[in-house]
């Protein structure tokens, strides 16, 4: 594959360095890909508010897939184009199953624009502080739950997935993006890969015309979907085990190294 029409890339741990920046080399590689006619699509667990500034820094416009596939976001207009939240009844049931499997866990809900947090959910992200709103229950606010977040101080994210996957099978998508003790739950069928597939269909692009990059379990399906899916050298063990193609780490401009070969 020499000239992919879509470059689908995760952000944290992939396109961004460990300090959260995009290097000049990576910016240039993205620019070269765009000049060659490729569309750059960010495919991330981040909500829209955490994507727009990065896109501006990277010189990327167009569409981003956010919140693990639950949101399609227009970078130019700052508008949520589509949103696929959990159904309220399903979200409550999944929360009940999570509480049974992970006693003491705390819940939060990503609405697409803000984060609703219950008392037991103590995680805070510095650049998101203005968007947190503490509530008694995330289910009492009459706001969409595009992503349910479950936090447990006594478990790793991998342990949490193992503990709840069977219980919620068919009722929700459960994954994680590398934050210790944090599960990310979406509506059934909502994944990064599923939304990327829909976007490709709209554009008349086949999976074989996609090159993708990722580092965490929530990227696995995207890497499998793409004609060329690359695991970062710093990727989660499950991603490294499942992905044939590798590139350098996020701190070594691993995405740029591949794009330079593909687009010059």
N, C-alpha and C positions, 0 to 999 in steps of 0.2 A: 504494500500500500504506500503510494508516494505522496498523494495530495488529498488528505482527508478534508471533507467539506465542513465538518464540525469538530472543534476541539472542546471536549467536555472535561472540565477540571474541578476537583475539590479545591477548597481554599486552605483551611487550617491543616498544617502538617504536610501540605502538598505544594500549592502555589506560593503560599506565604512561608517565610523563614520562621524559625522558632521564636524570633522576636516580633513576629506579626507584620513584617514588611514585605514588599515586592522589590526585588533587586533590579538594578538598571538592566542587567543582562536578561532577566525574565521579561521585563517590559519590552525590550527590543525584540525578543523572540515572539511575543504575542503580536507585536506590531507587524513583524514579517509575515506571520501566519494570516493576519487580517489583510495585508496587502496582496497576498496570494489568493484571496477570495474566501478564506475560511471564516466561519462564524465562531466566536469564542463564547461558550456557554458555561457560566459558573454553576456547578451542581453541588449544593452545600447544605449542611444542617443548619446553618445560620438563618435567622429571620431576615427579611428585606432590609431592616434598618442597619444590619451589620454587613451589608454587601455593597451598598451604593458608594460609600467613600472609597472602598477598595477598587471598585470598578473605575472610578474617576482617576485614581492613582495609576491604574494599569492602562488607562486609555481604552477601556472596553465599554461598548454600548450594546443595546439590544435587550435580550431576554436572559433572566437568571432563574434557575430552579432552586427554590429555597425550602427551608424547613423539611428536609429529607423528602422532597417531592410533593409536599402538600400545597405549595404555593408556586405559581408562575408569576414572575415579577418583571415589570417593564422598567428598566434602569433609567430611561430618558424621562419618563413622566412621573416616576415614583408611585406608580399604581400597581396594585395587586390585580393581575389579569384574571386569574382563576384561583380558587381556594377550595380544598377538599378536606374539610374538618371531620373529626370523629362525630358520629351521631351521639347526642346527649345520653341516651339510654345505654348505648354501647360503651361510652366513656365511663359511665358509672359502674357498669358491670366489670369492665377491665380493671378499674381502680379497686374494686372489691377483691378481685382475684389477686391483684398485686399485694394488697394488704395482708391477705392470707398467707401468701408465699414469702413476703418480706416484712415481717412485723416491725413497726417503728419507722417505716420509710416515710419520706415527706413528698408531697405532690406540688407540682406547679403546672400551669397551662400556658402555652404559647398561643396567643390569639392572632398573630400575624403582625400586630403593631405593638403589643405590650406583653408583659409576663405577669400572670396572676400567681401569687405564691401563698401557700398555707404556712402556718407557723413552723412546722417541722421541716420545711424546705429551706435550708439555711444557705444554699449556694448563691453567691452573687458574682456577677461578671462586671468588672470595673467600668467598661465602656457602655454597659447597659443599665447602670444604676437609675437613670432617669425614667426607665420604662417598667420598673418593678412596681407592683401594687399588691400589698398584703391583703388577703381576704380570709374569711373564716373557712370557706370551701370554694374550690375552683368551679364547682357545679352550681353555685347560687348566683352567678353573675350575668347569666344570659348573654355570654360572649362565646364566639366560636372557639373550639379547641382544635387548632390545627396540629398541635403536637402536645401530648401529655408527657410530662417529665416526672420521673420517680427517682428520688435520691435516698441512698442508704449508706450510712457511715460504716457499716459492718461488713460490706461486701464489695468485691470488685464488679465492674460492669459485666465481665464475662460470666461470673458466678450468678449475677442477677438474670442474665439472659437464660442461662441453663435452668434457673429456678422457676421461671414463669412462662417460658416459650410454649410448653405443652398445654398449659392451662388456658392461654389466650389464643391458641392457634385458630385461625379462621375468623377471629373476632377483632384482631388488630395486628399491625405490623410492629415487631419489637426489634430494636437494634441499639447500637451505641456508636459514638464517634470518638471514643478514647478518653472521655472524662471519667475519672475514677469514681465508682459508685453511682453513676448516672445512666439510667435507661431512657430511651426516647421512643415513644409509642405514637403511631400514626393509624389512620383509618385503614381497614382491610384493603389490600391492593395498592396502597399508596407507598411508593418507594421512589428513590432517586431515578432508578432505571426505568420504571414504568412511565414516569413523566417525561423523561428524556426520549423514550420511544415515541410517545405521542407527539412531542415537538418535532422529531425527525419525520414522522409521517406527514405532519402539516407542511413540511418543507420539501417533501419528496426525496428525502435522504435515507439511504439504507444504512443498516448498522455497520456494514463493511466500510462505510465512508466516514466513520467516527473514530477518532483517537481519544482515549480517556486516561485520566490520571487520578489516583487515590491512595489513601493510606490506612483507612479504617474499615471495620466490618460493614458500616453503612454504605461503603463504596463498592463492595464486592460485586453486586449485581450489575453495576454500571461498567465495571471492568470486564465482566463476562459478556455484556451486551455489545460492547464496542468491537469493531473489527480489530483494533489494536488497543488493548488495555494494559496500562503500565502501573505496576506497584512501585511506590517509592521505596528507596533502600531503608528508610526509617519506618516502614509500614508495620502494622500489627501482624503478629505471627500467622493468623488465619489468612490474611490477605497475601502474605508472602507464599504461604503454602498452596494457595489456590490460583495464583497468577504466574503465568510462564514468563511474561515480559517484565523486566526490571529496569529502573533507571536510578540515577543518583538520588541522594536524600534531598529533602526540601532546603536544607542549608547549603547544598552544593548545586543549586539551580537544576535539579533533576528534570523538571518540566522543560526548561529552556534547552537542555541538552538534546532532548528528543525533537523538539520543534525545529531546532537549528538543522538537524539532519533531514527533516521532512520538507522544510520550506526554504532552507538556505539562509 
